[in-house]
Amino acid sequence: MKRTFLLLAAAMLLFSCSSGRKVVELTRLVPAEEVTVNYDECFTGKTMRFDFHHAGDSENETYYFDKLIREGDWAGSRVSLINPFDYGEQHFRIIDNATGKLIYKNNYCTLFNEWQTTPEATATQRSFPEGVIFPEPKNDFTIEFYARDHKTKVWEKKYSQSIKVKDFNIYPAVTPYESVDIHIGGDIANSLDIVLLPDGFTAIEREKFMSACKMWSDALFSYAPFTQNKNRINVRAVWAPSQESGISVPGKGEWKNTLLGCRFYTFNSERYQMTEEFQKVRDVASSAPYECIYILTNTDKYGGGGIYNYYGLGSAGKTGKTGEVYVHEFGHSLMGLGDEYVEIGNTVSALYPEGVEPWEANLTRFVNFHGKWENRIAEGTPVPTIKKDGTTEKDWKIGAYEGGGYLEKGIYRGWPECMMKALTNFCPICQEAISRYLDYMCK
């Protein structure tokens, strides 16, 4: 979710760096076919994590370095090293210092990005802890961060930092928690590796968490295209107990001392359940090989959230549609699928400005429809497309159905109903987009 649950709902600078307080550079995305990277030549086989603080207000953002950490084996692909999908509000690049060659690139979104669209961001400045992971380079390198302009969505370079791989200030990882296999489909190099984390489960509630993990895995594999890809998806859990049972509900004055600090009323939205302690989330996740993070919270209250290539989150209790919510939020966190539902009367959204094509694979404003589902719309299908009263799924056609991204008008989806709209099966458009993304991740 971006605001996903509305339906249901410096640190010391150890290395030389240059901060982008001003927009310093516009950039052209490097197509994947223009870059060839030999993994064994460039990387050690381990994971490196760059922690920083993302700060600013509704119009500005700045990055402040925190620390570097060496973690365990790299769980990502050894082939897919330059993300070719133009998804997300942020991306970062790893540049080999000696050659100037791009050797890794990945895209993502953050909770900070969402906060920038809130009223609070127009009146104050805040800082959010963040961190990115990438395969550890063998040689000295530079990390560069890019963000989209809020109005035009053009990529702008914001920050860069040069790093010496033999610097003794790089922290070793501390992984004190138990990793448990829930479902293993293949080796980590050629599989999508998902880690499930607990929050609000005390030491005596281990089995409750493990049961929730089994339910999460079963729910994921009950929906296409995950069903067909079961043999190249791994699901692991990390058992890390909290001091108190349950999750904070600030709107009711209920606060819990939990390991990951998850809470409802994120950005004052009752059912938006997230955590601002992302570096702690990374700390716990590092106990297992992972690419995707999903947090299960010990509560029966309905709510959750999901942010692309950041983390997903859902209530592990009996909410009525627990499994469906798990999968809906995973659609956001895996590849940034957009919400397809509308808020009645909503005509303006900072997330989807008029005249700018959404980057999400399942939404369009017809500004730049190329590469989405334009080739799947049969000749003669009216655009916009209307779902006729009394029809069922067997009668529907791929088209352009108005309404999505919380807006009633001016934004379109490809199918009348979907997991990203009404907690049903993924529509044909989302299934194809997920399948393409899995093919990329699992090379």
Buried (B, 14 or more C-beta within 10 A) or exposed (E): BBBBBBBBBEEEEBBEBEBBEEEEEEEEBEEBEEBEBEBEEBBBBEBBBBBBBBBBBBEEBBBBBBBBBBBBEBBBBBEBBBBBBBBBBBBBBBBBBEEEBBBBBBBBBBBBBBBBBBEBBEEEEBBBBBBBBBBBBBBBBBBBBBBBEBEEBEBBBBBBBBBBBEEEEBEEBEBEBEBBEBBBBBEBBBBBBBBBBBBBBBEEBBEBBBEBBBBBBBBBBEBBBBEEBBEBBBBBBBBBBBEBBBBBBEEEEEEBEBBBBBBBBBBEBBBBBBBBBBBBBBBBBBBBBBBBBBBBBBBEBBBBBBBBBBBBBBBBBEBEEBBBBBBBBBBBBBBBBBBBBBBEEBEEBEBBBEEBBBBBBBBBBBEEBEEBBEEBBEEEEEEEBEBEEEEEEEEBBBBBBBBBBBBBEBBBBBBBBBBBBBBBBBBBBBBBBBBBBBEBBBE
